[in-house]
């Protein structure tokens, strides 16, 4: 099995946490928030986002987070894993 690398940050992303998001039927990215236990809905592009968190104690409210398309990442992983 090939070694699939996790999503990477760029210098511009700084140290913001990465949230893997799933695409909905319109291609919009939806990231699960472990702090408010709900999905945060974002646009179609990956990148830095301001948190939509309802939990005032969430560190995402201070840092924001980097949204990466987990659907694409998981598909790539499964395809590479299937190659053996």
TAUR-V645952 format. One record per residue. N is the residue number from 1. PHI is phi in whole degrees, 0 to 359 (none if undefined). OMEGA is omega in degrees with one decimal (none if undefined). D_CENTER is the distance of its C-alpha to the mean C-alpha in whole Angstrom. Layout:
n=N phi=PHI omega=OMEGA d_center=D_CENTER
n=N phi=PHI omega=OMEGA d_center=D_CENTER
//
This chain:
n=1 phi=none omega=178.3 d_center=24
n=2 phi=285 omega=177.4 d_center=22
n=3 phi=274 omega=179.5 d_center=20
n=4 phi=271 omega=-178.8 d_center=16
n=5 phi=280 omega=177.3 d_center=15
n=6 phi=290 omega=176.8 d_center=11
n=7 phi=305 omega=-177.7 d_center=9
n=8 phi=252 omega=174.7 d_center=11
n=9 phi=267 omega=169.2 d_center=11
n=10 phi=252 omega=177.9 d_center=14
n=11 phi=302 omega=-178.1 d_center=17
n=12 phi=294 omega=-178.3 d_center=16
n=13 phi=286 omega=-178.4 d_center=13
n=14 phi=63 omega=-177.3 d_center=15
n=15 phi=248 omega=179.8 d_center=14
n=16 phi=296 omega=177.7 d_center=11
n=17 phi=295 omega=177.2 d_center=9
n=18 phi=259 omega=172.1 d_center=5
n=19 phi=246 omega=174.8 d_center=3
n=20 phi=280 omega=-176.9 d_center=2
n=21 phi=246 omega=174.8 d_center=4
n=22 phi=251 omega=178.5 d_center=8
n=23 phi=277 omega=171.3 d_center=10
n=24 phi=268 omega=-175.1 d_center=13
n=25 phi=293 omega=177.4 d_center=17
n=26 phi=264 omega=-179.2 d_center=17
n=27 phi=84 omega=177.9 d_center=14
n=28 phi=284 omega=-178.5 d_center=12
n=29 phi=266 omega=-177.1 d_center=8
n=30 phi=233 omega=-176.5 d_center=8
n=31 phi=253 omega=177.8 d_center=6
n=32 phi=283 omega=177.9 d_center=8
n=33 phi=260 omega=179.6 d_center=10
n=34 phi=286 omega=-177.0 d_center=12
n=35 phi=272 omega=179.0 d_center=15
n=36 phi=252 omega=175.9 d_center=16
n=37 phi=53 omega=175.7 d_center=15
n=38 phi=207 omega=177.4 d_center=14
n=39 phi=276 omega=170.8 d_center=11
n=40 phi=258 omega=-174.5 d_center=10
n=41 phi=262 omega=-177.4 d_center=11
n=42 phi=230 omega=180.0 d_center=10
n=43 phi=287 omega=-175.4 d_center=12
n=44 phi=272 omega=-175.2 d_center=12
n=45 phi=262 omega=172.6 d_center=11
n=46 phi=286 omega=175.1 d_center=8
n=47 phi=143 omega=-179.3 d_center=9
n=48 phi=292 omega=179.5 d_center=10
n=49 phi=225 omega=169.4 d_center=10
n=50 phi=277 omega=-178.2 d_center=13
n=51 phi=294 omega=173.2 d_center=12
n=52 phi=253 omega=-170.2 d_center=14
n=53 phi=279 omega=177.7 d_center=15
n=54 phi=277 omega=-179.3 d_center=18
n=55 phi=274 omega=-178.2 d_center=19
n=56 phi=297 omega=179.4 d_center=21
n=57 phi=271 omega=-178.6 d_center=20
n=58 phi=294 omega=176.4 d_center=16
n=59 phi=294 omega=178.5 d_center=16
n=60 phi=297 omega=178.9 d_center=13
n=61 phi=296 omega=178.9 d_center=16
n=62 phi=270 omega=-171.9 d_center=17
n=63 phi=262 omega=-166.3 d_center=14
n=64 phi=70 omega=177.6 d_center=12
n=65 phi=202 omega=179.6 d_center=8
n=66 phi=262 omega=179.0 d_center=6
n=67 phi=269 omega=175.0 d_center=4
n=68 phi=240 omega=-178.6 d_center=4
n=69 phi=285 omega=-179.9 d_center=6
n=70 phi=290 omega=178.4 d_center=6
n=71 phi=297 omega=178.5 d_center=9
n=72 phi=296 omega=-178.8 d_center=11
n=73 phi=298 omega=-179.7 d_center=10
n=74 phi=295 omega=178.2 d_center=12
n=75 phi=300 omega=178.5 d_center=14
n=76 phi=301 omega=-180.0 d_center=15
n=77 phi=298 omega=-179.1 d_center=15
n=78 phi=295 omega=179.1 d_center=18
n=79 phi=296 omega=-179.8 d_center=20
n=80 phi=295 omega=179.6 d_center=20
n=81 phi=294 omega=-178.9 d_center=21
n=82 phi=292 omega=-179.0 d_center=24
n=83 phi=289 omega=175.0 d_center=25
n=84 phi=83 omega=none d_center=27
//
